Amino acid sequence: MASIFKNSGITVPVVDDSTGDMYQASNTEKAVIHALFISNRSEYSIARVNVKVTIDGAKNTNTNPTNFVFVAKNLEVPVGNTLTLDKPINLENNDILRVTAEPSPDSTSVDV
């Protein structure tokens, strides 16, 4: 089966909800994230970023809530720099990759 490569990007939110969902595997296919490039466009503040994935196929009901685990927590990205996570992140069917930033004066300056 042929591989399909896709680029994706978001401006990282500070609220830990679906607005931080970078990618979700489909219900019929799995996905491998080859790398994340986290860029801090701020000229003043270090960015602190969290990266996490679901471990339950993103089931989201009252009886079976979505469970996330951290891939990286409180990563510090220096002012005007990019941090690269270049180890594969494997997603099963419906799993979600979510990226959020810790609040700071200019937290909307982080892109992934």
Backbone torsions as a table, in degrees:
resi	resn	phi	psi	omega
1	MET	NA	136.5	-178.5
2	ALA	-75.8	146.9	175.5
3	SER	-86.4	142.8	175.9
4	ILE	-115.4	123.0	-179.3
5	PHE	-100.6	141.5	-176.7
6	LYS	-139.6	137.3	171.8
7	ASN	-98.9	145.1	179.2
8	SER	-144.4	152.1	178.3
9	GLY	-155.7	150.4	176.2
10	ILE	-145.4	155.7	164.4
11	THR	-85.2	124.9	-169.2
12	VAL	-72.8	126.4	177.6
13	PRO	-83.9	164.8	175.4
14	VAL	-96.3	-12.1	179.2
15	VAL	-89.4	129.9	-178.4
16	ASP	-85.0	77.1	176.5
17	ASP	-143.4	-167.3	-174.0
18	SER	-64.0	-14.0	176.9
19	THR	-66.1	-18.8	177.6
20	GLY	-92.8	5.4	-179.6
21	ASP	-73.0	110.7	-178.7
22	MET	-77.7	-40.7	-177.1
23	TYR	-158.1	145.7	172.4
24	GLN	-130.9	127.0	176.0
25	ALA	-66.4	149.3	-180.0
26	SER	-72.9	171.1	-179.7
27	ASN	-78.4	-5.9	179.9
28	THR	-116.7	-7.7	-177.7
29	GLU	-136.7	154.4	174.7
30	LYS	-98.5	167.0	-178.4
31	ALA	-140.5	152.9	174.0
32	VAL	-123.6	120.9	175.0
33	ILE	-87.3	116.7	-176.1
34	HIS	-79.0	-35.7	-178.8
35	ALA	-163.1	152.9	172.1
36	LEU	-121.4	133.6	175.5
37	PHE	-113.6	112.3	-176.1
38	ILE	-106.5	113.1	-174.6
39	SER	-109.6	130.5	176.8
40	ASN	-102.0	106.1	-179.3
41	ARG	-83.5	-3.5	-178.3
42	SER	-66.0	146.7	174.4
43	GLU	-100.8	0.8	-172.0
44	TYR	-129.5	-31.4	-168.7
45	SER	-124.3	141.3	168.7
46	ILE	-68.8	137.6	177.0
47	ALA	-93.6	139.8	173.9
48	ARG	-117.7	122.9	-169.9
49	VAL	-126.9	143.5	175.3
50	ASN	-114.6	137.7	177.1
51	VAL	-125.3	127.0	179.1
52	LYS	-145.9	162.3	-179.8
53	VAL	-133.3	157.4	174.8
54	THR	-80.5	156.2	178.7
55	ILE	-123.4	12.0	-175.5
56	ASP	-134.5	25.2	179.6
57	GLY	68.8	23.6	176.2
58	ALA	58.0	35.5	175.3
59	LYS	-70.9	127.9	-174.9
60	ASN	-134.3	80.1	175.3
61	THR	-132.1	170.0	179.0
62	ASN	-64.1	-31.9	-178.8
63	THR	-88.1	-18.8	-178.2
64	ASN	-142.6	75.5	-175.0
65	PRO	-69.8	156.7	176.3
66	THR	-66.7	132.0	178.4
67	ASN	-111.3	124.5	176.7
68	PHE	-107.0	148.5	170.5
69	VAL	-125.9	147.1	-179.4
70	PHE	-77.4	133.4	167.4
71	VAL	-89.1	-37.4	177.5
72	ALA	-151.6	138.5	-177.8
73	LYS	-128.4	133.2	178.7
74	ASN	54.7	42.9	174.1
75	LEU	-64.2	133.4	177.1
76	GLU	-97.9	123.2	176.9
77	VAL	-111.5	115.0	-177.0
78	PRO	-60.6	159.1	179.3
79	VAL	-53.7	128.8	175.1
80	GLY	66.7	22.4	-177.2
81	ASN	-124.5	170.9	177.7
82	THR	-124.2	134.5	175.2
83	LEU	-106.5	134.4	-179.3
84	THR	-112.0	126.4	169.8
85	LEU	-102.8	106.7	-171.5
86	ASP	-113.2	25.9	172.5
87	LYS	-103.6	142.4	-176.9
88	PRO	-62.2	143.2	172.1
89	ILE	-118.0	117.6	-176.8
90	ASN	-93.8	130.6	177.5
91	LEU	-114.9	130.7	173.9
92	GLU	-83.6	178.0	179.6
93	ASN	-51.1	129.8	176.8
94	ASN	70.3	-1.6	179.9
95	ASP	-65.9	153.4	-175.2
96	ILE	-120.3	138.0	169.2
97	LEU	-102.3	120.9	-177.1
98	ARG	-121.7	136.5	178.7
99	VAL	-127.2	127.6	177.3
100	THR	-134.1	158.8	179.1
101	ALA	-113.4	151.9	172.4
102	GLU	-75.7	142.4	-179.0
103	PRO	-59.1	138.4	174.5
104	SER	-151.7	171.3	-176.9
105	PRO	-56.6	-31.0	179.9
106	ASP	-132.8	51.3	-173.8
107	SER	-65.1	-16.4	178.6
108	THR	-78.6	9.4	-179.3
109	SER	-95.9	16.5	-179.2
110	VAL	-109.4	126.7	176.7
111	ASP	-117.8	149.1	173.8
112	VAL	-128.7	NA	NA
